[in-house]
Amino acid sequence: MKPSRTLRPALAAAFAVFAMGLAGSAFAAASTNTYNLSADQHDLVRATANAAAIKAVPAGFHFVDKDTLTVGMAVAFPPLSTYATDGKTVVGFDPELAQLVADSLGRKLKIVPLAWEDWPLAVQSGKVDAVISNVTVTEERKQKFDFSTYRRDVLGFYVTDSSPIRSIKAPKDVAGLRVITDSGTNQEKILLAWDKENVAHGLKPVQIQYYDDPAVRDVALRSGRADVILSVNSGLAYAAAQRGGIRSVGTISGGWPIQADVAITTRKGSGLDVPLTLLLNDLIQGGKYSQVLNRWHLGDEAVDKAQTNPPGLPKS
């Protein structure tokens, strides 16, 4: 899965401020108690060096920088990752997980902001050691990359509070609706499959809408130009918590009809996937993984166990 578009730092920072403050200063002040988007992240969960994971790093693996773990990340999609209110500090679940991973490997963390579409080249070229940016495991990607899973891939349907829509669980529930989704993503693929099934059964087709800018997308829903948004559940849940006015009417796996997983992505055959999976499972068992998930209200997307290169979404 991917965000609809990676924003430049200034725009991403503006979006963070927009999400926090558009509903009014009183609400924004209250919402900072829910999501800490300030540059002051003094309460970060940290880990200690994991000797077993460090030992499992192949002797021939060369990190981009000495004593550092260099992680590529699309910084534009809260609560997974965004720029803090200072416009330069990267905050969110993904950077916090990256910090735990770096700590576990006994290394400093360096985050390299990327356009989401550029992560494959960044990994293959050696620009980064790994990517942590909501990348879903697929069989096609497994031909070129290795994966260590850390979160379930969940999509959400959201409507305005005043909408008569109460539940979306199956293809027939979106028949005839104006649905916003993200171009070139798993959610678009699922929506198109649902629409095809509906039309084959004589139901009204879905009217699909696309917006590159999350703020414009949000306005389209709230103004009544669309009936529902289907996108990354974590981002929509964030918007609902920060601003109110929209609510969830259903979730599905990003790999519908099968389960999909999000994973740390590394170069195929580099061997870094083995220590990453090992340390992730130690973080899960030790509780630090849950602490970070819960700080960003993502507990419902937790995995019980990290896996190396599990079955991925099938080829199209």
N, C-alpha and C positions, 0 to 999 in steps of 0.2 A: 504494500500500500504506500501511497505517497501523499503529502500535502498537495493542495491544488497548485501552489506556486511558492517558491522560496522568495521571501521579500528581502530587499537590501536592508542593512542594519538600521538605517534611519527610519525606514518605513515600518520595519518590525517593531522598533521601539515605540513608534507612534501608535501602532496597533495595540501594543501592551497598554499604553496610556489610555487609548480609546476604550479598550475592554474594561479597564479599571474605573475610568472616570466619567464616561459619557452619561451614565445614569444619575450623576450628581455627586458632589463632594461628600455628602454624608454617607451615601452607599459605598463610595470608593474607600472611605476611611474604614468602614466596617469590613469590606471585602479583603483588606490587607491582612485581616486576621485569618482568612481562609487560605489565600495564596500569597506567599511572600515574593513579590516581584521587585523588591528593592535590591540594590547592590550589596547590602549588608546581609550576608548569608552565614553569619557566625555560628548558627546552630546546625550546620551541615553534619550529616552522619558520616563518620570516617571509619576506615578499616585498617587493620594492621597487616603487615606483610605476610603472605601465605607461602610458607616454605615449599610445600608440595607443588603449588602452582608454578612458582618460580623455577623449581627444578624441572618441571615438565616442559618449559619453553625449550624448543630445539636448539642445540648448540649452534646450528648454522643460521638461525633466524637473526636478521639485522634490523633493529629498531631504527626508525627515521632519525631520532635524536638520542644521544647517549643519556641514560638514566631517566628517560622520558617516554611516556606512552602518548603517541600522537593519534587523536581520534577525530575523524571527519564527522560533521554534523550539520544538518540543515536547520538553521536557527530561525524558525519562523512560525512555530506551531505550539503555542502554550496549551496545556501544561507540560508537554513533552520537552520543548525547548523554545526559548524566546530571549530577547534582550531585556535586561532589567531597566528600571526607570532612568538609569544613567546613560542608556543607549549603547553600552559597550560590554557590560558584564553578562555572560551567558548563564541563564538560570532555567530551572525546570527539572523534570525527572531524568531525562537523558543525560544532562551534564552531571547530575548527582550520581547516577549509576556509573558513569565514566570515571568519576572520582574514586568510587569504591573499587572499581576494577584496577585503576592505576595504583591505588594504595595496596591492594592485594598483591600486585606484581612488584611492589617495592619501588615504584617509580613516580615521578612527578607527572602531572597531567597537562597536556597541551591540546586545546580544542581548535580545530581548523574549520571555520564556517564554509559550507559548500552550498551550491544550488543542489537541490535534491537530485536532479537529473544527472549531476556530475559525479555522484558517489562511485559508480562502477569504475570510471577511469581513475579516480583518486586512489582506489584500492589497488587496482591492477598496476598502476604506474609506480606505486610505492610512495606516493605523496603522503599517505597516512598509514598507520599500522592497522587500524580497524575503523569501521564506521558504526556508530550507534545513532540511528536516525529513522526508527520506525520501518525498517526494511523487513518485509515478509519473506519467509522461506518459500521458494518455489523450485520445482524440479528443473526448470530451465536455468535459474540462477545457480543452482548447485553444480552445474557443469563448469562454472567459472569461479565460484566462491565457496568458502566454508562458512558454516553458521553455528552459533551457540545461542540457543533460545533463552529469552528472558521475560517475555510478556505475551499474553494472548492478543491476537488481532481481532478487535471488536469494532463493528460499525454501528452507528445509531441513527434512528429516525427521530427527528425533532420537529415540533410544530409550535405555533404561538399558543399562549395560555388560553386564548379565546377560541381556538380551533375546535370544531366539532369532532375531529378525529381523535379517537381514544386509544386505538391499538393498531399496529402494523406488524403482522407476524408472517404473512404469506403473500405470494404474488398478487392474488385477487384484491388485497387491501390497498394496492397502489393504482389500480385500474382507474384511468381517467383523471388522475391527479397531476398537478404541476409540481414536479420534483426537481430540486436543485441537487446536483452532485458534482463530482470532480472529474474532469476529463482525463482519460488515460490511466484510470485507477481500477483497483479491484471492485470498488463500489459501483463504478459505472458499468463494469462488465456484468455484475450481478443484476443491476437494475435493467440492463438491456435484455438479459436472459428472462427476467420476470415479465418484462413487457412482451417479449416474443411469445411466452407461454400464455399470457392473457389474451393477446390478439388471436392466437390459435383456438382459444375457447370462446371467441366471440365477445370478449370484454373490450371496453374502451382502451385505447392506447395511452401510455404515459406521455406527458409533455415534459421533456427533459430540458432543464436550464443549466447553463454553465456560467460561472463568474470566477475570474482570476483573483479578485481582491476579496478577502474574507469579510471586510467591512461592508462592501457593496452587497455581497451575498446575504449578510445579516439583514441589511435594510430591505432587500427584496422580499425576504420572508416576513418581516415585521410589518411591511407596508401592504401585504396582501397580494403581491405580484406572483407569489408561489405558495403552495400549500404545505410543503414539507421539505426538509433537507435530509439527505442521506450522505453521511460523511464519517470521518473518524470519530468514534464515540467520545474519546477522551477530550478532544477539542471542543465538541459541542457541549459536553457536560461542563467544561470550564466556562464557556460562554453563558450557559444557563445559571451557573453559580455566581458569576461575577455581575451579570446585568439583570438577571431575571427576565420574565416575559416569554420565555420559551421552555418547553418541557419535552421529556422523552416519551415516545409512544411505542418504543420497541428497539431491540438490538438483535443483530445477527453476527455470525462469524464472518470475518473478512474473507474466508474461503468458502462461504456457503456453496453447497450444502455440507462441506466438511470443515473441520477445525483448522484454522490457520494460526501460525505462530510468528512473532517478531523476534529477530535475532541480531546479535552482534555479528558483523560481517567482516571476514578476513580473506586474504588472497588464497586461492585454491592451492592446497598442498604445502602451505607455509608452516603448518603444524601449530599455529597459535590457537587454533580452535580447541585443542585438547586442554591446555591450561586454563583457557577462558571458561570452558564448561565446568571444569573442576572448581574454580574459585567462585563461580556463580552459585553452584550447589552449596558450597560452604557458606556463602552470604545468605542463601535461602534458609539453610538449617540454623544459622546463627541469629536470624531475626533482623539483620540489618537491611536486607532486601525489602522486607515488609515495612520497615520503618520509612524507607524512602518512598515506596509506593503510596503509603498512607499519607505522607506529607503532601503529596500531589493528588490525593483522592482517586487513586487508581487501583485500589485494593481488589476490585472486581475483575481486574485483568491479570491477576497474578497467576504464575505457573507453579505447580508443586515441585517440579524438577526441571532443571535445565538439560537440554539434550544437544548433542553434536549431530548436525546434519540429519534431522528427522525427516520422515516423508513430508515433502512440500506440496504446494498447490500444483496440480497437473499442468502440463503444457496446454496452451490454447489449441 
